[in-house]
Amino acid sequence: MDFLTKRSEDYSKWYNELVVKADLAEQSDVRGCMVIKPYGYAIWEKMQRTLDDMFKETGVQNAYFPLLIPKSFLSREAEHVEGFAKECAVVTHYRLKTNETHDGVVVDPAARLEEELIIRPTSETIIWNTFKNWIHSYRDLPLLVNQWCNVMRWEMRTRLFLRTSEFLWQEGHTAHATREEAEQRAQKMLKVYAKFAEEYMAVPVVQGVKSETERFAGALDTYTIEAMMQDGKALQSGTSHFLGQNFGKAFDVQFLNKENKPEYAWATSWGVSTRLMGALIMTHSDDNGLVLPPALAPIQVVIIPIGGKPEQVAAVDAAVAPIIEELKQKGISVKYDNADNKRPGFKFADYELKGVPVRLVLGARDLENGTVEVMRRDTLEKETRPLEGIAEFVKNLLDEIQQNIFMKAKTYRDAHIYECDNYEEFKERIKDGGFFLCHWDGTAETEAKIKEETQATIRCVPFGVEQTPGVDMVTGKPSKARVLIARSY
């Protein structure tokens, strides 16, 4: 089996190789788009299923809205259209015809659309145009909907999962009667994302609010969770936006309040995408391949028999059957790989590459001794355990692995968060990655200067950091708070 480039040699190359060799995804013949392969999609499905349940627990319902958005809709909210204009793919015609030589097709010039349609880069505009028909009274609020779909944002430089022109995501859209209720919803969904990232993905995140320059186009506030990858770069892993009444006014979504007076609805939107797959890979994986948290691993346990004489193989098969059944009863996904067309060594390496959390190996001699070899993927440690009670042992081991993966990532992240008050020192140290807590004077000019000179951006004003007034490290002007600055994906 091909070995991966080491992370220490070329982190970017390691990532690109791992995504392909672990059978997660591959480049498509459509420029900028990817094919998510079954093993990669199985991870996404587990993410989707978990998040969907978490959303529904907060009262959200799923719906579906059109892929194509009339161009005029995007024109109604000026800041929003400006934010997405350069990324939009435009549909101009509705028909093809055979060319003159009858060996291909061309666009039929007679089939030009009266109004061009935009392939959705995000759905605020078409959803708020629809909300106008659904919202009439305060009794219709709050309106809490989510859709799972694909979006398109034209990208020049793409990387599988992290940045592709088409990607999968969920986008939640809510309408509220009051500002306070909308702000609370935006913050509540951020907490849902943070809980999912930490408890299921085992990825520690910093929660915070974006600077004005970095916030979502058309939002009054954008809340974010920022994760640190193993190369010290930040990855924005989920955002939740308080949109104020901007879209309510743009699409004339008014309701009669309790005083029977018309008022514009207050909005939020929030989303995570297949970029989470990139976060999962880059936070935990190693030079041998994927390291998956058990909560999201498509196969949590693989059992590999060591072959022998036919009667020995039959005996192992018989011994494994009740173990598989017991593991399944405990809600554990298990694969018994007794295919005889691959050697055990190949299977070991393949399941290591694919990040299966626990591997059990069993041969005729193990059966005689009443034992089984157990290997955990997170540490690559092996031990011999009694066959009796192995299902319960594995269940506890999976919980331990989940916690260990999280603590390893958190220890790394915490060791690479620094306070810095000297700009020259910052410029030197940012080259090695990390999260820097620095005072900022609050101006876009200072923010732009930092980005231009260091390729680092203000990721957020972090929550949970004790804030005291200070002095901006660039300008020397007064600062109200420290912000989180990092290079990012």
Secondary structure by P-SEA (a helix, b strand, c coil): ccccccccccaaaaaaaaaaaacccccccccccccccaaaaaaaaaaaaaaaaaaaaabbbbbbbbcccccccccccaaaaaaccccbbbbcccccccccccccccccccccccbbbbcccccaaaaaaaaaacccccccccbbbbbbcccccccccccccccccbbbbbbbbbbbccaaaaaaaaaaaaaaaaaaacccccbbbbbbbbccccccccccbbbbbbbbccccccccccccccccaaaaaaacccccccccbbbbbbbcccccccaaaaaaaaacccccccccccccccccbbbbbbbccaaaaaaaaaaaaaaaaaaaaabbbbbbcccccccaaaaaaaaaaacccbbbbbcaaaaaacbbbbbbccccbbbbbbccaaaaaaaaaaaaaaaaaaaaaaaaaaaabbbbccaaaaaaaaccbbbbbccccccaaaaaaaaaaccccccccccccbbbbbbcccccccccbbbbbbbcc
